């Protein structure tokens, strides 16, 4: 293995360590999605895992379950979208905004 290949392997190992650090940081960060004027709130971490759902009891109507389902779905999608943006930002910092083919991000 030539010197160039050894340097490249070191760079790859360094990038993998940085990716692990970013993943750990993303797991700690949270974003919030909400619907119904804040009646339904969904918290997701930076890895797009939903970690919390809060529903104000005023919005719980046994006669209109579909509305509540729609609000929850909307808040979840908003939280996941924000988490995705957080992920893209963090990964963009690592890759310098380059799209690296074959770099399988383990999210």
trRosetta pair geometry for C-beta under 8 A, 3 or more apart (Angstrom, degrees):
i j d omega theta_ij theta_ji phi_ij phi_ji
1 5 4.6 -115 -172 86 90 133
1 6 5.9 111 130 -57 113 85
1 9 8.0 5 176 -15 143 139
2 5 5.0 99 57 7 73 101
2 6 7.2 -134 103 -5 41 90
3 6 5.6 -57 -151 36 35 113
3 7 6.4 35 153 -19 68 104
4 7 5.8 -54 -150 35 30 111
4 8 6.4 31 151 -20 64 106
5 8 5.6 -53 -149 35 33 113
5 9 6.4 35 152 -21 65 103
6 9 5.7 -52 -149 33 32 111
6 10 6.6 34 151 -20 63 103
7 10 5.6 -53 -153 33 34 113
7 11 6.5 36 149 -20 65 104
8 11 5.6 -52 -152 34 35 114
8 12 6.4 36 150 -20 66 103
9 12 5.6 -50 -147 35 34 113
9 13 6.3 35 152 -19 65 105
10 13 5.7 -55 -148 37 31 111
10 14 6.3 33 152 -21 65 106
11 14 5.6 -54 -148 35 30 112
11 15 6.3 30 153 -20 65 106
12 15 5.7 -55 -148 36 30 111
12 16 6.4 33 152 -21 64 104
13 16 5.6 -52 -149 33 32 113
13 17 6.6 33 152 -18 64 103
14 17 5.8 -54 -153 35 33 111
14 18 6.4 32 150 -18 65 106
15 18 5.5 -53 -148 37 34 113
15 19 6.3 39 151 -23 65 103
15 94 7.0 106 -151 173 83 110
16 19 5.6 -50 -148 33 32 114
16 20 6.6 35 152 -20 63 102
17 20 5.7 -52 -153 33 33 112
17 21 6.5 34 149 -19 65 103
18 21 5.6 -51 -150 35 35 113
18 22 6.4 36 151 -20 66 104
18 94 5.4 152 130 -131 124 113
19 22 5.6 -52 -147 36 33 112
19 23 6.4 36 152 -21 65 103
19 91 7.9 32 -121 -116 86 85
19 94 6.5 86 -81 -160 68 164
19 105 7.2 -150 -151 -130 127 77
19 106 7.5 98 150 24 126 100
20 23 5.6 -51 -149 34 32 113
20 24 6.5 33 152 -19 64 104
21 24 5.8 -55 -152 35 32 111
21 25 6.4 31 151 -18 65 106
22 25 5.6 -55 -148 38 33 112
22 26 6.1 36 152 -23 67 105
22 90 4.8 142 -163 159 115 119
22 91 6.8 120 152 -79 158 58
22 93 7.9 167 -108 67 129 109
22 94 6.0 -67 -47 -51 152 134
23 26 5.6 -52 -145 35 31 113
23 27 6.5 36 153 -24 63 102
23 47 6.8 51 -157 -88 77 117
23 106 7.2 -15 -90 76 146 100
23 107 7.5 -162 -113 -84 102 82
24 27 5.7 -50 -152 29 32 114
24 28 6.9 27 150 -16 61 106
25 28 5.8 -62 -158 35 36 110
25 29 6.5 28 151 -19 70 107
25 46 7.1 -17 114 56 66 157
25 90 6.9 177 86 -134 120 141
26 29 5.8 -55 -142 34 35 107
26 45 6.7 101 146 148 67 93
26 46 3.0 -127 -164 102 75 122
26 47 5.0 109 123 -53 114 75
26 86 6.7 139 -132 125 93 110
26 87 6.1 50 -131 -97 142 76
26 90 6.0 -125 -71 23 107 170
27 45 5.5 22 -152 159 39 144
27 46 6.6 -84 -42 52 22 94
27 47 5.4 8 -85 -14 68 124
27 49 7.9 22 -130 25 74 126
28 45 7.3 101 31 -152 9 114
28 46 7.5 -3 53 13 49 119
29 45 6.4 114 76 -163 54 70
29 46 4.2 50 66 -39 107 120
29 86 6.2 -162 110 180 139 147
30 43 5.2 2 -175 -175 125 103
30 44 6.8 154 -152 80 71 35
30 45 5.5 -51 -95 -101 68 55
30 46 7.5 -101 -76 -33 27 72
30 51 6.7 -83 -117 42 116 138
31 43 7.3 159 79 -152 37 58
31 44 5.6 -19 60 63 87 87
31 45 7.9 122 15 -137 74 12
31 46 7.3 98 -13 -81 102 60
31 79 5.9 155 100 -153 93 69
31 82 3.9 -163 157 117 149 124
31 83 5.3 -157 35 -66 129 68
31 86 6.1 -156 -42 -29 131 138
32 41 5.9 -19 -166 -167 111 100
32 42 6.9 145 -158 76 59 47
32 43 5.4 -28 -99 -97 75 69
32 44 7.9 164 -92 20 27 70
32 79 6.3 -48 -168 -105 22 98
32 82 7.5 -12 53 64 31 162
33 41 7.4 153 82 -157 47 51
33 42 4.6 -13 61 61 96 102
33 44 7.0 30 -4 -2 105 110
33 74 7.7 -164 156 128 117 58
33 75 4.4 142 116 -176 98 58
33 76 6.4 177 77 -68 145 7
33 77 6.9 166 -167 69 160 42
33 78 3.1 144 -143 86 114 95
33 79 3.1 -106 -3 -42 113 73
33 80 7.3 -18 -34 5 148 56
33 81 7.4 96 -92 36 127 90
33 82 6.4 -173 -67 8 88 122
34 37 7.9 -53 142 118 115 12
34 38 5.0 0 176 -104 143 51
34 39 8.0 124 -177 37 96 42
34 40 6.4 154 -156 86 61 58
34 41 4.7 -17 -101 -103 94 71
34 42 7.2 -178 -79 20 45 69
34 75 5.4 6 -129 -122 19 106
34 78 7.0 -73 26 83 36 149
35 39 7.2 -56 96 56 61 82
35 40 4.8 -11 58 62 89 110
35 70 7.8 -146 154 122 153 69
35 71 4.2 179 104 -159 126 73
35 72 7.5 -124 44 -53 136 17
35 74 4.1 97 -92 89 145 118
35 75 4.2 -112 -3 -54 102 89
35 78 7.1 163 -55 4 91 137
36 39 3.6 -59 111 41 120 113
36 40 5.2 75 30 9 120 92
36 59 5.6 61 154 -117 159 144
36 71 4.5 4 -30 -133 120 132
36 75 8.0 -46 14 -52 90 116
38 41 6.4 9 -160 -63 62 103
38 56 7.8 58 118 -23 71 132
39 55 7.1 25 149 -156 73 59
39 56 4.5 -92 -152 34 71 118
39 58 6.7 -100 -135 74 117 97
39 59 4.0 111 162 -49 133 142
39 71 6.7 -37 83 -173 105 151
40 53 7.4 -15 -169 -170 86 90
40 54 7.3 163 -155 86 40 59
40 55 5.4 1 -110 -109 78 75
40 56 7.5 -108 -61 14 47 80
40 59 6.5 -110 -47 95 89 163
40 68 7.6 142 -73 -155 135 67
40 71 4.3 132 6 143 148 110
40 72 5.6 -121 -168 -82 148 55
40 74 7.7 99 81 66 133 94
40 75 4.6 -136 118 -26 104 151
41 52 7.8 -6 113 115 92 97
41 53 7.3 162 87 -155 54 44
41 54 4.5 0 57 55 100 104
41 75 6.4 -153 -128 -161 17 140
42 50 6.1 -46 -175 -141 107 108
42 52 7.2 164 -156 90 43 59
42 53 5.2 -7 -107 -107 76 77
42 54 7.9 -159 -71 25 36 67
42 72 7.3 103 -61 -158 123 63
42 75 4.2 136 -2 136 112 103
42 76 5.0 -156 -141 -83 175 52
42 78 7.3 129 54 63 115 90
42 79 4.3 -110 103 -22 105 146
43 50 7.4 111 80 -162 49 61
43 51 5.2 -57 104 66 97 92
43 52 4.0 16 43 53 114 102
43 53 7.7 -146 22 -67 71 37
43 54 7.9 49 -13 -6 99 99
43 79 6.6 -175 -134 -138 9 139
44 48 5.9 -6 174 -144 130 35
44 49 6.3 157 -158 77 78 36
44 50 5.2 -47 -97 -98 84 50
44 51 6.4 138 -124 6 27 84
44 76 7.9 99 -57 -151 120 58
44 79 4.0 133 -6 153 115 109
44 80 5.8 145 -78 -77 171 50
44 82 7.2 142 56 70 118 97
44 83 4.5 -78 113 -49 126 137
45 48 7.4 -59 73 7 64 16
45 49 5.1 3 37 54 104 91
45 51 5.5 74 -32 -32 93 128
45 83 6.8 70 94 -127 32 127
46 83 5.6 177 -133 -152 30 85
46 86 4.6 -107 -129 116 93 132
46 87 6.0 146 173 -67 83 74
46 90 7.0 61 178 -14 136 147
47 83 7.1 -41 56 177 17 124
47 87 7.3 97 -106 -86 36 117
47 107 6.1 -159 -150 -142 79 95
48 80 5.2 52 -148 -141 98 81
48 83 4.3 153 -87 112 62 138
48 84 6.3 42 -82 -62 120 72
48 87 7.1 -28 -35 -36 100 138
48 107 7.2 80 18 173 117 115
50 53 6.8 16 169 -50 120 96
50 76 6.3 -26 -94 -134 136 96
50 79 6.7 84 -109 102 85 142
50 80 7.7 -44 -66 -67 90 92
53 72 6.9 27 -156 -140 134 102
53 75 7.7 115 -134 104 91 132
53 76 7.8 -18 -99 -77 115 93
55 59 6.3 -115 -175 67 88 115
55 60 6.5 83 142 -58 121 102
55 68 7.3 43 -149 -156 136 109
55 72 7.4 -27 -87 -84 119 101
56 59 5.3 82 72 3 87 103
56 60 8.0 -155 100 -13 49 86
57 60 5.4 -49 -156 22 50 117
59 67 7.8 -132 -178 118 89 108
59 68 6.2 131 139 -104 95 91
59 71 6.6 -66 170 59 140 171
60 68 6.3 48 -112 -98 53 144
61 64 4.3 16 93 42 122 94
61 65 7.6 -138 85 -59 67 43
61 67 6.9 16 48 55 118 125
61 68 7.0 -179 37 -41 74 112
62 65 6.9 4 -153 -57 35 91
64 67 4.4 13 149 11 110 118
64 68 7.0 125 113 -14 76 87
65 68 5.7 -58 -159 38 43 112
65 69 6.2 45 147 -23 73 104
66 69 5.5 -52 -147 35 35 114
66 70 6.3 36 154 -21 66 104
67 70 5.7 -54 -151 35 31 112
67 71 6.4 32 152 -19 65 105
68 71 5.7 -53 -148 35 33 112
68 72 6.4 32 154 -18 66 105
69 72 5.8 -56 -149 36 30 110
69 73 6.2 30 154 -19 65 109
70 73 5.7 -55 -145 38 30 112
70 74 6.2 31 155 -20 65 108
71 74 5.7 -55 -147 36 29 112
71 75 6.3 25 157 -16 65 108
72 75 5.9 -59 -147 39 29 108
72 76 6.1 30 155 -20 66 108
73 76 5.8 -55 -145 36 28 111
73 77 6.3 26 157 -17 64 107
74 77 6.0 -57 -148 37 27 109
74 78 6.4 27 154 -19 63 108
75 78 5.7 -54 -147 36 31 112
75 79 6.3 31 155 -19 65 106
76 79 5.8 -56 -148 37 29 109
76 80 6.3 25 155 -16 65 108
77 80 5.8 -56 -144 39 31 109
77 81 6.2 35 155 -23 65 106
78 81 5.7 -53 -147 34 29 113
78 82 6.5 28 155 -16 63 105
79 82 5.9 -56 -150 38 30 110
79 83 6.3 31 151 -19 65 107
80 83 5.5 -53 -146 37 33 113
80 84 6.3 40 152 -24 65 103
81 84 5.6 -51 -151 32 31 115
81 85 6.7 32 150 -19 63 102
82 85 5.7 -51 -152 33 35 112
82 86 6.5 38 149 -21 65 103
83 86 5.4 -51 -151 34 35 116
83 87 6.4 40 149 -21 65 103
84 87 5.5 -51 -149 34 33 115
84 88 6.4 33 153 -19 66 104
85 88 5.7 -51 -146 36 32 111
85 89 6.3 38 153 -22 64 105
86 89 5.7 -54 -151 34 29 115
86 90 6.5 26 153 -16 63 107
87 90 5.9 -60 -149 38 29 108
87 91 6.1 18 159 -11 67 111
87 107 6.3 51 -150 -108 144 164
88 91 6.0 -59 -142 44 28 105
88 92 5.9 36 155 -28 64 108
89 92 5.7 -54 -146 31 25 114
89 93 6.8 29 154 -22 60 101
90 93 5.9 -52 -159 27 32 112
90 94 7.0 27 147 -15 62 104
91 94 5.5 -53 -154 35 41 113
91 95 6.1 10 159 4 75 109
91 105 6.4 -18 -117 -112 144 146
92 95 6.4 -67 -134 53 28 89
92 96 7.6 -67 174 106 58 6
92 97 4.9 30 -162 -87 94 60
93 96 7.9 22 -175 -73 21 35
95 98 4.8 -122 154 56 99 77
95 99 7.5 74 138 -85 149 22
95 100 5.7 -134 -140 -16 129 111
95 103 7.4 153 -98 90 133 168
100 103 3.9 47 92 -9 110 134
